[in-house]
């Protein structure tokens, strides 16, 4: 997170917007006073702008409309979003939990769907993804294969394999007819 020290050193300028639900907002506001002294917390509040979104809200962010929706997570309140890219293709982000089947119609026929895939199916006994409301590559790909999704972007993966991307794509292609993408951290994917 950005700190008041970064602002004072000129590393961060301007307002830092966070779009989230009310539970996340409350958690953010509660953590800073426990981490930093009051003057620094006051400085953070000068540039931290928390925008609370609700299920169904559509907001324009950096010249693009995003519609937020409840992903019907089993634990905390969790939102995903959908947006139309410059090339008129639909991108859906499903949050950080296995997709609730009630959302299948929302994502059907999407060009891009972002979904977590915590580990390879063969390593489910090691990582226990289902215990923490996550999926394997196989289960994610099987669940979305009949929804006419063109590109499945798998993220939130374990990091024990040097060739993780190759392994995840290989497994994914066995169970998903579209394109399987597994980005590395900070990798930019061309969605045009």
N, C-alpha and C positions, 0 to 999 in steps of 0.2 A: 504494500500500500504506500501511497505517497505520504510523506510526513511533512510537518511544518518546516523542518530543517532544509528539505529539498527546495521548498518555496523560497526560503530566505537566501539560499545559495544561488537562486536563479535557475535551478535545474527544471523546475516546473513553474509555468506561468499560466494564468487563466483559471477557468472553472473546470473542475473534474466532475462530469456527470455520471451518476450511477442509476441505471434503470432497474428497479427491483420491486418485489412485493413487500407488503408491510412487515412480514416476519424478518426478512433480510435487512430491511431498514433498521428495525429495532436492534438486531444483532450488531450491525455496524456501529450504531450510536452507543451501544453498551460497551463495546470492546475498547474504544479509544481512551476513555477515562481510566481504564485498567492498565493501559500500556504506556501512557504518556503523562507528563505533568500538565496541569491545567493550562499554562500559557501555550503549550504546543497544541493541546486539544482545541483551544480557542482559535489558533492559527489555522488548523485543519478545517474548522467550520467555516472559515472565510472563503475557501475555494472548493469545498466538497458540496456538491448539489445532488441530493438524493431525490429522484423522481419515482414516486410510488405508482406502480401500474396495477391494474386489476384485470381479471379475466374478461377478454373481449375488447380491451382498450386498443386503439390504433393511434400510434404517435409517429410523427415525422422526425427522424433522427438522421442527421447528415444527408439530407435530401432524399431519404427513402422512407416509405411507410412500413412500419412494423406492427403487426397485430399480435398481441400477447394472449396466451391461452393457458389455462390450468391443465397440466399434464396428468392430473389425477394420481399424483405420487402417493405411495403408501405411508410415507413418513411426514416430512415437512411440506408446507405449501411450496410448490415448484411450478414455475412457468416456463413454457417454451415460446417460440414465436414463429411467425411465417412472414415472408416478404416476397415481393416480386422484384427480380433483378433487372438491370438495365436492358437485358436481352429478352425480357418478358417471361423468363423462366422462374418457376416457384422454388424457393428454398424454405425448408422447414427445419427448425432446431427443436429437438425433443427433450431438452433438459438433461439431467444427469441420473436417470433411472430407466429401467426397462420400460419400453413403451406400453402403455395401457391399451389393450385391444379396442377400447371404445374410441380411440383416436385414429383407427385405421382409415376411416372414410375421409378424415381431414387430410391425411397424407397421401391418399391414393392419387396416382397420376402426377406426383411431384417430380420435378427434374432433379432436385437435390434434397436429400434427407440426412440430417446429422443425428447420429445415435451412438450412445456409448457401447463399447464391446470390451469388457474388462480383461478377458484372456482368451486363449485358444480353448476349444472345447476339451481337448485332451488334458488340459491343466485345470479343469474346473474343481477337481478334488484338492488341488494345491491352493488355489486362490479363493475358492468358495464364493463366486460372484453372486449366486442366487441368495445367499445369506444376507447380502448387503444391497439387495434390490438392483443387481446389475445382471448383465448378460454375457454370454460367450459370443465369439465371432459367429459360430455356427447358428446359435439360436437367433441372433439378430438377423442374420441373412435369411434364414428360413422364414421368420415371421414377416419379412417385408417382400419376399420374392413374388408373391401373387398380387401385389398392390400396384404394379406397373410403375415402379420407381426407377428412374434411369440411372441415378448415381447415389450410392449409399456411402456416406462419409462416416467412418468409424473413428471414435476418439475415446478419451478417458481409459486408456489401456495401461496394463502393467508395463514395466520398463526393464524386464530382466533379459530380454533377447537383443543382441546387437543387430540382428536381421529381423526385427519385429515386423516392420512394414511388409517385407517379402512374405513372412510366415502368415501374417493376418490376411493379406490379399489372396494368397494361395488357398487358405481355408475358406475364405469368403466366396471365392469364385466357384467352389464346389456346390454352394447352396443358394447363390444369388445370380440371376441371369443378367443383371445390369452391371454397371461399372462399380467396382469397390475401390474406395480411396481411403488410405490410412496415413494422414499427415503426421509429420514430426512436429514437435513443439516449435512454434513461430514460423512454420512453413506457410507460404502463401499459395493458395490453390486458385488457379484461373477458372472462374465459373462461367466464362463467356462461351 
